[in-house]
Amino acid sequence: MKIYEIRLTRQAYQNLMDIRDYIQNELLAPEAAKKIVNELEGAMKSLATMPARIRLIEEEKWRRKGIRRMVTGNFYIYFLIDEDSEVVKVLAAVAAKRNQEAFLSDLEQ
């Protein structure tokens, strides 16, 4: 079985920190913040095996770029697969309730 390396973009890392900070400081739920970030990190790590099990997103503009979206709780994890280098590039983690099209327009690739 092929094992992929997981790489987070700066934006994806910052998204995790923003999610943690919002839940911890705005919602005053530090334990929930830790749990959610751990769940998101675990989901990202799970992409090391069979990342193509997650289908391409439906929005054609981003589908053509090979972007996939994994659902984890109330969050989406956006990523690309580079088969040649066996790398999964995590682009972002975002709350599902956000405007996804606007968010996708700002993605680093």
Backbone as a ProteinNet text record, in pm:
[ID]
protein_1_A
[PRIMARY]
MKIYEIRLTRQAYQNLMDIRDYIQNELLAPEAAKKIVNELEGAMKSLATMPARIRLIEEEKWRRKGIRRMVTGNFYIYFLIDEDSEVVKVLAAVAAKRNQEAFLSDLEQ
[TERTIARY]
84.5	0	89.2	53.1	127.8	95.8	199.8	182.7	225.1	136.2	161.4	212.7	298.3	343	234	205.1	105.4	179.2	146.5	205.3	93.5	103.3	6.3	64	-19.8	21.4	19.9	82.3	76.8	-67.6	-147.9	-288.9	-361.6	-336.2	-401.8	-360.7	-231.9	-184.7	-250.6	-256.6	-318.7	-467.5	-533.5	-674.9	-693.6	-606.3	-615.6	-598.4	-502	-477.5	-595.6	-653.8	-769.8	-890.8	-911.7	-1022.5	-1001.9	-880.7	-848.5	-871.6	-816.7	-828	-972.2	-1050.8	-1190.9	-1267.9	-1253.7	-1327.9	-1278.5	-1149.4	-1090	-1121	-1105.4	-1115.3	-1251.5	-1317.8	-1448.8	-1562.2	-1553.3	-1658	-1625.4	-1504.2	-1457.7	-1469.4	-1422.9	-1429.6	-1294.1	-1193.9	-1059.4	-1051.2	-1127	-1123.6	-1184.6	-1292.5	-1354.4	-1259.6	-1188.6	-1092.3	-985.2	-931.8	-828.1	-882.8	-1002.6	-1064.2	-1086.4	-1140.3	-1169.4	-1041.5	-941.1	-814.3	-751.6	-758.2	-705.7	-781.3	-912.9	-993.1	-955.2	-937.3	-898.1	-759.6	-666.3	-531.7	-535.2	-616	-629.9	-687.2	-786.1	-844.9	-740.5	-661	-555.6	-454.9	-415.2	-318.7	-375.3	-507.2	-568.6	-555.1	-526.5	-509.5	-378.6	-293.5	-167.2	-191.6	-305.5	-340.4	-469.1	-465.2	-580.5	-650.4	-579.6	-643.8	-746.4	-731.3	-824.9	-962.8	-977.4	-1110.3	-1205.6	-1148.1	-1227.9	-1244.8	-1366.6	-1390.6	-1356.9	-1339.6	-1316.5	-1439	-1417.1	-1531.6	-1615.1	-1738.9	-1831.2	-1815.4	-1769.6	-1755.3	-1649.8	-1692.2	-1607	-1476.1	-1480.8	-1360.1	-1247.6	-1280.7	-1180.5	-1162.1	-1264	-1255.1	-1144.9	-1139.2	-1036.9	-895.7	-881.9	-750.7	-716.7	-812.5	-788.3	-814.4	-887.8	-913.6	-1022.1	-994.7	-1087.7	-1129.1	-1245.7	-1296.7	-1338.5	-1274.6	-1307.9	-1394	-1501.8	-1589.2	-1545	-1523.4	-1487.2	-1568.5	-1670.3	-1758.3	-1822.2	-1809.5	-1866.1	-1762.6	-1660.2	-1550.6	-1522.7	-1466.1	-1417.2	-1265.6	-1200.6	-1056.6	-1038	-973.9	-947	-803.5	-785.1	-651	-635.6	-508.8	-470.2	-384.3	-381.8	-295.4	-193.6	-66.7	39.4	88.8	39.4	73.1	221.4	282.3	422.9	515.5	491	577.5	517	399.4	328.8	309	254.1	229.2	82.7	23.9	-107.9	-83.4	-126.4	-107.9	-240	-242.1	-362.2	-362.7	-467.6	-478	-547	-646.4	-723.5	-813.1	-852.1	-955.4	-1050.1	-1178.1	-1273.6	-1407.2	-1473.1	-1606.1	-1702.2	-1782.9	-1876	-1979.1	-2007.7	-2110.9	-2061.9	-1930.8	-1877.9	-1914.3	-1906.9	-1929.4	-1812.1	-1835.9	-1727.6	-1671.6	-1756.5	-1708.2	-1613.9	-1649.8	-1561.5	-1432.8	-1442.5	-1323.2	-1231.7	-1287.5	-1208.1	-1135.1	-1195.5	-1132	-1002.8	-990.7	-873	-769.1	-790.2	-697.6	-560.8	-456.3	-320.1	-308.6	-236.4	-211.5	-66.5
-118.1	0	124.6	217.8	342.8	434.1	493.2	588	725.9	821.2	957.6	1043.8	1136.7	1237.1	1345	1392.8	1498.6	1630.2	1729.3	1862.5	1965.3	2049.3	2157.6	2286.1	2360.9	2493.6	2585.1	2700.5	2799.3	2833.9	2845	2879.4	2771.3	2645.1	2536	2537.2	2558.3	2565.9	2683.5	2798.2	2915.3	2892.5	2821.2	2788	2709.1	2609.7	2530.7	2618.1	2708.4	2797.1	2893.3	2941.5	3030.6	2958.1	2834.8	2754.3	2733.1	2693.2	2672.4	2799.5	2910.9	3037.4	3083.5	3068.3	3111	3030.2	2899.6	2815.1	2837.8	2849.8	2867.3	3004.1	3110.4	3246.3	3311.9	3284.8	3347	3264.9	3134.9	3048.1	3001.5	3034.4	2999.2	2849.5	2770.5	2625.7	2563.5	2578.4	2529.9	2379.1	2300.9	2155.7	2119.1	2186.3	2161.6	2203.3	2313.5	2360.5	2254.3	2200.8	2098.5	1973.7	1932.6	1813.3	1831.1	1944.5	1967.9	1974.4	2044.3	2051.4	1912.6	1834.8	1697.5	1613.3	1630.3	1556.7	1597.8	1727.9	1775.8	1724.1	1728.6	1677.5	1527.4	1454.3	1310.7	1280.6	1359.2	1341.3	1369.2	1474	1505.6	1391.2	1338	1227	1103	1085.4	968	970.3	1087	1098.9	1036.6	993.5	929.1	797.2	736.8	613.7	635.3	599.6	606.9	742.8	851.4	982.5	998.2	919.8	929.4	873.4	816	769.7	886.9	1006	1128.3	1184.3	1203.1	1246.5	1393.6	1427.4	1566.4	1649.4	1778.6	1864	1886.5	1923.9	1936.6	2066.4	2172.6	2301.1	2287.9	2299.1	2267.9	2345.6	2471.8	2555.4	2493.9	2438.1	2380.5	2231.7	2168	2026	2004.7	2094.2	2084.5	2094.6	2160.6	2174.9	2055	1962.9	1841.6	1856.9	1959.7	1982.5	1887.6	1831.1	1739.6	1799.7	1758.8	1811.5	1694.8	1690.2	1589.3	1655.5	1589.7	1640.4	1578.6	1665.1	1621	1704.2	1643.9	1718.4	1833.2	1953.2	2073.2	2149.4	2078	2140.9	2066.7	2140.2	2082.8	2095.1	1993.2	1995.8	1986.1	2087.2	2090.2	2044.8	1960.5	1909.5	1868.1	1852.6	1803.7	1679.6	1593	1475.4	1490.2	1476.6	1473.4	1329.2	1256.5	1114	1092.9	1181.1	1164.1	1168.2	1263.4	1275.6	1208.6	1149.3	1081.7	1174.3	1292.3	1395.1	1435.4	1449.5	1510.6	1650.3	1748.5	1888.6	1940.6	1962	2014.3	2165.3	2213.3	2354.3	2437.7	2378.5	2457.9	2369.2	2425	2367.3	2482.4	2462.3	2572.3	2521	2605.5	2570.7	2553.9	2450.9	2420.8	2531.6	2609	2713.1	2837.6	2846.8	2962.1	2953.8	3067.1	3072.4	3000.8	2880.4	2797.4	2851.6	2903.1	2955.7	3073.7	3163.3	3278.1	3228.2	3130.4	3076	3009.2	2930.7	2861.8	2960.9	3073.1	3174.1	3227.1	3220	3272.3	3165.4	3041.7	2934.1	2952.9	2925.9	2915.3	2777	2767.7	2635.5	2626.2
0	0	0	-82.6	-94.4	23.8	82.4	193.2	142.9	154.7	109.5	224.6	189.2	286.1	292.7	411.1	429.9	450.4	368.3	382.1	393.7	493.7	512.4	455.1	384.1	341.1	462.5	448.8	557.9	590	485.4	504.7	585	555.5	628.5	775.4	799.7	937.8	1010.1	943.6	1004.1	1029	937.8	958.4	1086.8	1110.5	1233.7	1357.1	1352.6	1466.4	1486.8	1378.5	1388.4	1447.1	1403.3	1457.1	1607.2	1644	1785.8	1866.6	1817.3	1890.9	1904.3	1799	1803.9	1908.4	1904.1	1998.3	2140.9	2155.2	2288.4	2348	2268.9	2322.2	2305.9	2193.7	2171	2232.1	2215.8	2270.3	2411.8	2456.8	2591.9	2619.9	2522.4	2534.6	2498	2585.8	2552.7	2528.8	2602.1	2581.2	2446.6	2409.8	2279.3	2167.2	2186.3	2085.7	2062.3	2170.2	2160.2	2090	2126.5	2067.9	1918	1878.4	1736.4	1654.2	1703.6	1630	1619.8	1725.7	1720.3	1618.1	1609.8	1511.6	1369.5	1347.7	1215	1176.9	1270.5	1243.2	1215.6	1289.4	1266.1	1128.6	1088.4	955	846.8	866.9	769.7	761.8	876.2	878.5	810.3	817.2	755	602.7	548.3	403.3	355.3	447.3	410.1	336.7	361.4	290.2	212.1	88	-2.9	-3.4	-27.5	-28.9	-141.9	-247.7	-360.3	-326.5	-207	-163.6	-146.5	-128.2	-116.4	-257.1	-298.2	-436.8	-458.1	-583.9	-621.9	-587.6	-558.2	-526.6	-651.9	-633.8	-746.4	-823.9	-759	-825.9	-935.1	-1061	-1176.3	-1178.9	-1143.5	-1146.5	-1063.4	-947.6	-858.6	-882.6	-934.7	-969.5	-1073.6	-1172.7	-1277.8	-1220	-1106.7	-1042	-954.7	-939.6	-861.7	-713.2	-674.9	-532.7	-482.7	-367.2	-300.6	-166.5	-117.6	9.3	98.1	214	314.3	422.2	459.7	565.4	697.2	796.4	930.9	1029.2	1087	1177.8	1102.5	1156.8	1094.4	1012.1	966.1	892.9	763	669.2	544.1	542.5	490.3	467	316.4	258.6	115.5	91	-12	-40	-186.3	-224.7	-357.3	-339.3	-439	-438	-550.3	-517	-616.8	-623.1	-721.8	-734	-762.4	-841.6	-879.1	-758	-667	-549.3	-426.1	-441.8	-332.7	-212.9	-242.6	-141.8	-146.8	-29	-15.6	39.5	-34.8	4.8	61.2	192.5	258	238.2	173.7	138.8	245.4	312.1	407.5	492.9	606.7	692.2	723.3	699.6	712.7	765.8	843.1	894.2	776.8	781.1	673	651.8	755.9	744.1	669	644.8	571.2	423.9	355.2	211	143.5	96.6	43.9	-87.9	-172.9	-300.3	-278.9	-189.7	-159.5	-97.1	-10.7	53.9	-48.7	-137.4	-238.8	-329.1	-354.1	-439.8	-378.9	-247.5	-178.4	-145.8	-188.9	-155.8	-218.5	-139.1	-192.9	-255.1	-364.4	-421.4	-451.5
[MASK]
+++++++++++++++++++++++++++++++++++++++++++++++++++++++++++++++++++++++++++++++++++++++++++++++++++++++++++++

